[in-house]
């Protein structure tokens, strides 16, 4: 085993570095990561150029505007039914100019992930990002990975084809670890410390979480994110997923990955070394920095994110994680250690439960109760290190169906 961090995300290795401006394909362009990445590209036209965009199809007008402004070669949309609307929106903007190539359907983003470019930024939300992740890696692209779910559900698949330094993490926590790890070798690392804001319910007991509403859960104190990720941050499922991701990216055992609550979200994560020193990567809460690392490494992009004003006093706090109120991190460690299809079951069940909670069909505590029940019922995972895409899809299909059944049963019992 190498004395450096896992080659999946190794700050010591610059994969396929090219001179001049980098061509970028942005998947999930109308989401939070995608829109911020495009803003960064537009502010640095000498460094980056976006050649293609992919989105789900929920914000057609924005997608068309992005395509026109960036002059991309291709646009993909997952929902085939919105293709006519997208074409009309593009015609209105392009006039007599030729339109970009249009792709539609569930495989459209995967096609673009393999298209000619330097870097693919995968900002898709959910495990549907697995196929594009695999396609980008197989095509030899640098992968700026914001879609943590694809690594979590398909860890062995991704690790089997990723070349040294080919994946650059975009999650703020993993981008922080990536940068801190540059200070030493793998043999120097004692512990990874992943920070968590604690979400909107930090300090509450499990009993106090029983009646929280959708609006309560979506009111994150420090980050502006999409509804699914925001709820995952409220349950701390997001942090559990990040623990699994850190294990896969850096090949550090689960018992050497710690979670600590840091309400200010200034320190994005830390690495403790064997000599007792701890390196922390810190910026004000802003995704510009991690995105810039993802698409620009090994070079840094000036003014990608705001810096601290050290002339002003500030307080940085750190608290231990309340594992009773927030059991999600412990459950994530468990499924991560099981491996195989267990992480896919955990993630899929959670996605279904979050959807049910947002729709008012499941109470907040019911999210983790249901996910735990599905994981327990799943039992011993299949696949192991020989995991296949079919294994993942089959496990996810079962987990989603079972989560829906259990959520519906819980709702019916509560109303009885």
C-alpha positions, 0 to 999 in steps of 0.5 A: 500500500502506498505511503501517499493518499489513495490515488483516487484523489491524490494532491501529489499527482496532477492528472493530465495537466494541459497547457492553456485554457481548459475545456469543461463539461458541466453536468447539473448546470442549473443546480447550485454547483453548476451555476456557481461553476459557470460563474467562476468560468465566466470570470476566468475566460482565459483559464476555462471554457465550457463546451457542453451542459447537462441538466435534469430539465426543471429549469429550461429557461436558465439552461438555454440562457447558459448555453447561449452565453457560453456558446456551448457545442452541446446541451443535454436534458434528462427529461425528454418531454421538455426537449421542445420547450428547450429548443424553442427557448434556444431559438429565441436566444440564438435567432439565426445562429446555429443551435448547439447539438441537443441530446435528451433522455436518461443517458444524455448526461452520460454521453456528454461525460465522455465527450472531448474535454479536459475536465468533467464537473459532475454536479448531478444530485443523487446516484443517477450520477454514477453512469456519467462518473464512470463514463468520464473516467473511462474516457480519460477525463479529469473528474471534478466530483461533486456527485458524492453518491456515485462514488458511495454507491459504486465505490469498487466500480469507480476505484477499478477504473480511476487512474492516479490523480484522476478524481478531484473532489469538489465537496467542501470537506473533501476539497479541504482534506485534499489540500491538507493532505498535500502537506504530508504522505499517507504514512504521516496521516493519523486521522481525518477530521470532517467538520459539520455545521450541525444543520438547523437542529444542532443542540436539539434532542431526538424528542425535540426533533419529532415535530420539525417541519419541512420549512424548519429543515430547509432553513440551513444556517450557513449554506444555500443548497438544494432541498435534498442536500439541505434535508440531508444536512439537517439529518446529518446523512450528508455527513455520513455520506461524506465519511464513506466518501472520505474513506473511498477517496483517501483509503483511510480506515473508518475508525480514523475518520472523525466527525466534529460539529463546527457551527460557523462552517469556516474550517471545512475539514482537517487532517491530523498527522502523526507528529501531533500537528493538525492542518485545517483548511478554512474560508468563509462558507462559499463553494467557489474555492472547492469548485476552483480546486476541482476544475483548476488543480494543481493551479489555484484560481485567484479570488475564487472565494472570499477571504477572511477579514483578520481585522475583525474578531471572530470565534470558531467553535467545535463540539462533539457529535450527538450520535443519539439525536443524529444516528445517521453518521454511525449508520453510514459507517456501518454500511461503509464497512459492510461495502458491496450494495449496502451503501447503495441501499442506504443512499436509495432508501434515504432519497425516498424518505427525504422525498416523502418528508418534503411531501409531508408523508413522513415525519423528520425522525421517520427518515432515519427510522425508515432508512435504518429499517431498510438497511437492517432488512437488507442484511448481508450485502451482495457484490463485495469487491466484484460489485457490478452496475446491475448489482447497484441498480437491483439493490437501489430498486429494492431499497426504494420500493421497501422504503416507500412501503415502510414510509406509507405504513408509518404514515397510516399508523400515525393517522390511525 
